[in-house]
Amino acid sequence: MNDEHTARLERIESALAHLERHYEQLNEVVIEHGRSLARIQSLLQRLGQTVENIELDRIKSTNPKPPHYQ
């Protein structure tokens, strides 16, 4: 190959190396966001269950049992 082709090939390889590094960095971010999303979904589910339990307890406390159940 002549010098022009060699220089062009080196630029292409350099650009490819940069793109591969950016790809890896973006992949790491996506993986971390996936983990964060899973944690948030779990917390949201627990929060929903807690609110539901609190609401059920509130309803039970405002509706006294009939005398024959006491």
Backbone as ProteinMPNN parsed JSONL, in Angstrom:
{"seq_chain_A": "MNDEHTARLERIESALAHLERHYEQLNEVVIEHGRSLARIQSLLQRLGQTVENIELDRIKSTNPKPPHYQ", "coords_chain_A": {"N_chain_A": [[0.841, -1.183, 0.0], [0.336, 2.288, -0.546], [1.563, 5.343, 0.973], [-0.562, 7.121, 1.383], [-2.844, 5.482, 1.479], [-2.16, 3.963, 3.685], [-2.103, 5.894, 5.726], [-4.772, 6.679, 5.651], [-6.039, 4.273, 6.383], [-5.049, 4.022, 8.991], [-6.301, 6.234, 10.2], [-8.948, 5.445, 9.986], [-8.903, 3.112, 11.556], [-8.249, 4.261, 13.999], [-10.486, 5.893, 14.426], [-12.413, 3.89, 14.609], [-11.562, 2.586, 16.939], [-12.077, 4.594, 18.811], [-14.874, 4.737, 18.553], [-15.567, 2.162, 19.399], [-14.814, 2.327, 22.082], [-16.546, 4.334, 22.985], [-18.935, 2.98, 22.581], [-18.69, 0.923, 24.482], [-18.686, 2.459, 26.829], [-21.257, 3.616, 26.709], [-22.754, 1.277, 26.836], [-22.158, 0.432, 29.434], [-23.429, 2.469, 30.848], [-26.105, 2.032, 30.124], [-26.515, -0.503, 31.243], [-26.183, 0.1, 33.978], [-28.299, 1.888, 34.296], [-30.396, 0.145, 33.844], [-30.187, -1.495, 36.095], [-30.688, 0.411, 38.091], [-33.31, 1.106, 37.423], [-34.611, -1.301, 37.946], [-34.276, -1.419, 40.732], [-35.756, 0.844, 41.483], [-38.301, 0.129, 40.567], [-38.818, -2.028, 42.265], [-38.818, -0.739, 44.761], [-40.98, 0.976, 44.354], [-43.06, -0.856, 44.092], [-43.077, -1.967, 46.67], [-43.716, 0.331, 48.109], [-46.263, 0.857, 47.111], [-47.629, -1.398, 48.12], [-47.387, -0.879, 50.833], [-48.847, 1.506, 51.105], [-51.341, 0.556, 50.336], [-51.834, -1.289, 52.418], [-51.904, 0.47, 54.605], [-54.139, 1.973, 53.917], [-56.129, -0.025, 53.978], [-56.022, -0.676, 56.712], [-56.874, 1.769, 57.753], [-59.481, 1.883, 56.769], [-60.573, -0.358, 58.052], [-60.38, 0.493, 60.699], [-62.177, 2.581, 60.806], [-64.592, 1.413, 60.365], [-66.335, -0.114, 62.547], [-66.638, -3.382, 64.036], [-69.616, -5.349, 63.932], [-71.72, -5.867, 66.844], [-72.095, -8.634, 67.345], [-69.77, -9.815, 66.426], [-67.843, -9.17, 68.182]], "CA_chain_A": [[0.0, 0.0, 0.0], [1.109, 3.515, -0.52], [1.482, 6.086, 2.231], [-1.887, 7.714, 1.514], [-3.749, 4.423, 1.93], [-1.762, 3.594, 5.038], [-2.569, 6.957, 6.618], [-6.233, 6.6, 5.693], [-6.363, 3.086, 7.168], [-4.756, 4.336, 10.392], [-7.369, 7.125, 10.679], [-10.16, 4.624, 10.127], [-8.712, 2.245, 12.729], [-8.31, 5.122, 15.177], [-11.892, 6.252, 14.614], [-13.098, 2.683, 15.059], [-11.192, 2.368, 18.343], [-12.84, 5.561, 19.601], [-16.275, 4.319, 18.54], [-15.704, 0.979, 20.257], [-14.734, 2.783, 23.477], [-17.811, 5.001, 23.276], [-19.936, 1.924, 22.663], [-18.532, 0.267, 25.785], [-19.128, 3.394, 27.858], [-22.713, 3.683, 26.641], [-23.272, -0.004, 27.315], [-22.068, 0.459, 30.896], [-24.479, 3.369, 31.33], [-27.385, 1.342, 29.934], [-26.589, -1.568, 32.255], [-26.396, 0.732, 35.277], [-29.671, 2.406, 34.312], [-31.28, -1.013, 34.001], [-30.142, -1.877, 37.519], [-31.385, 1.46, 38.845], [-34.736, 0.97, 37.13], [-35.099, -2.479, 38.68], [-34.373, -1.035, 42.146], [-36.855, 1.787, 41.62], [-39.55, -0.63, 40.418], [-39.006, -2.801, 43.491], [-39.219, 0.201, 45.812], [-42.324, 1.453, 44.047], [-43.99, -1.941, 44.405], [-43.185, -2.034, 48.137], [-44.428, 1.523, 48.545], [-47.669, 0.635, 46.785], [-48.169, -2.361, 49.074], [-47.476, -0.203, 52.123], [-49.986, 2.427, 51.04], [-52.547, -0.273, 50.32], [-52.026, -1.802, 53.781], [-52.307, 1.594, 55.458], [-55.522, 2.303, 53.56], [-56.989, -1.091, 54.508], [-56.084, -0.495, 58.168], [-57.698, 2.949, 58.009], [-60.876, 1.503, 56.506], [-60.988, -1.269, 59.126], [-60.521, 1.215, 61.971], [-63.356, 3.466, 60.762], [-65.786, 0.561, 60.274], [-66.283, -1.052, 63.682], [-67.311, -4.677, 63.862], [-70.933, -5.446, 64.58], [-71.6, -6.404, 68.21], [-72.041, -10.1, 67.429], [-68.409, -10.256, 66.095], [-66.89, -8.755, 69.21]], "C_chain_A": [[0.882, 1.241, 0.0], [0.834, 4.266, 0.781], [0.09, 6.692, 2.456], [-2.896, 6.685, 2.022], [-3.432, 4.001, 3.362], [-2.271, 4.622, 6.037], [-4.086, 6.907, 6.764], [-6.678, 5.406, 6.538], [-6.113, 3.335, 8.649], [-5.829, 5.245, 10.98], [-8.668, 6.34, 10.909], [-10.06, 3.733, 11.361], [-8.793, 3.056, 14.017], [-9.754, 5.52, 15.472], [-12.687, 5.061, 15.138], [-12.799, 2.405, 16.53], [-11.961, 3.332, 19.248], [-14.318, 5.165, 19.67], [-16.505, 3.102, 19.426], [-15.676, 1.374, 21.724], [-16.042, 3.481, 23.865], [-18.943, 3.986, 23.424], [-19.876, 1.241, 24.029], [-19.014, 1.173, 26.913], [-20.654, 3.502, 27.879], [-23.361, 2.401, 27.153], [-23.235, -0.064, 28.838], [-23.161, 1.338, 31.493], [-25.843, 2.684, 31.226], [-27.564, 0.24, 30.981], [-26.875, -0.98, 33.631], [-27.807, 1.3, 35.374], [-30.679, 1.27, 34.459], [-31.335, -1.477, 35.447], [-30.904, -0.867, 38.374], [-32.885, 1.346, 38.641], [-35.332, -0.218, 37.879], [-35.255, -2.155, 40.161], [-35.558, -0.106, 42.375], [-38.193, 1.064, 41.509], [-39.845, -1.44, 41.672], [-39.464, -1.898, 44.633], [-40.634, 0.71, 45.594], [-43.374, 0.387, 44.377], [-44.178, -2.045, 45.916], [-43.956, -0.84, 48.679], [-45.921, 1.381, 48.279], [-48.329, -0.328, 47.76], [-48.347, -1.726, 50.445], [-48.673, 0.738, 52.159], [-51.293, 1.644, 51.054], [-52.845, -0.81, 51.714], [-52.488, -0.703, 54.725], [-53.765, 1.952, 55.185], [-56.484, 1.241, 54.077], [-57.126, -0.974, 56.023], [-56.97, 0.7, 58.525], [-59.176, 2.617, 57.814], [-61.392, 0.601, 57.62], [-61.218, -0.51, 60.429], [-61.726, 2.141, 61.97], [-64.657, 2.691, 60.639], [-65.742, -0.461, 61.415], [-67.055, -2.326, 63.372], [-68.691, -4.633, 64.509], [-70.79, -6.109, 65.956], [-71.482, -7.921, 68.266], [-70.668, -10.648, 67.013], [-67.409, -9.935, 67.194], [-66.841, -9.678, 70.359]], "O_chain_A": [[2.014, 1.23, 0.483], [-0.016, 3.87, 1.578], [-0.378, 6.766, 3.592], [-3.707, 6.986, 2.897], [-4.335, 3.718, 4.15], [-2.81, 4.259, 7.082], [-4.619, 7.073, 7.861], [-7.61, 5.53, 7.333], [-6.903, 2.893, 9.483], [-6.232, 5.062, 12.129], [-9.378, 6.552, 11.893], [-11.019, 3.612, 12.123], [-9.346, 2.59, 15.013], [-10.192, 5.489, 16.621], [-13.538, 5.215, 16.014], [-13.697, 2.029, 17.284], [-12.439, 2.945, 20.315], [-14.937, 5.252, 20.73], [-17.517, 3.017, 20.122], [-16.428, 0.824, 22.528], [-16.578, 3.244, 24.948], [-19.802, 4.127, 24.294], [-20.911, 1.011, 24.655], [-19.673, 0.712, 27.845], [-21.266, 3.481, 28.947], [-24.393, 2.441, 27.822], [-24.174, -0.557, 29.464], [-23.75, 0.997, 32.519], [-26.644, 2.758, 32.158], [-28.65, 0.08, 31.538], [-27.712, -1.499, 34.368], [-28.444, 1.201, 36.423], [-31.701, 1.426, 35.128], [-32.403, -1.81, 35.96], [-31.667, -1.241, 39.265], [-33.651, 1.477, 39.596], [-36.448, -0.132, 38.39], [-36.236, -2.557, 40.786], [-36.285, -0.257, 43.357], [-39.117, 1.35, 42.269], [-40.997, -1.53, 42.097], [-40.38, -2.243, 45.379], [-41.399, 0.858, 46.548], [-44.451, 0.706, 44.882], [-45.302, -2.195, 46.394], [-44.757, -0.982, 49.603], [-46.746, 1.742, 49.12], [-49.463, -0.103, 48.183], [-49.328, -1.992, 51.139], [-49.422, 0.761, 53.136], [-52.248, 2.041, 51.722], [-53.997, -0.788, 52.148], [-53.369, -0.926, 55.555], [-54.533, 2.203, 56.113], [-57.558, 1.582, 54.572], [-58.218, -1.152, 56.563], [-57.73, 0.645, 59.491], [-60.02, 3.028, 58.611], [-62.519, 0.771, 58.084], [-62.14, -0.828, 61.179], [-62.251, 2.46, 63.037], [-65.73, 3.272, 60.798], [-65.176, -1.543, 61.263], [-67.985, -2.341, 62.566], [-68.895, -3.955, 65.516], [-69.827, -6.838, 66.192], [-70.822, -8.445, 69.163], [-70.409, -11.834, 67.219], [-66.261, -10.375, 67.143], [-66.081, -9.452, 71.3]]}, "name": "protein", "num_of_chains": 1, "seq": "MNDEHTARLERIESALAHLERHYEQLNEVVIEHGRSLARIQSLLQRLGQTVENIELDRIKSTNPKPPHYQ"}
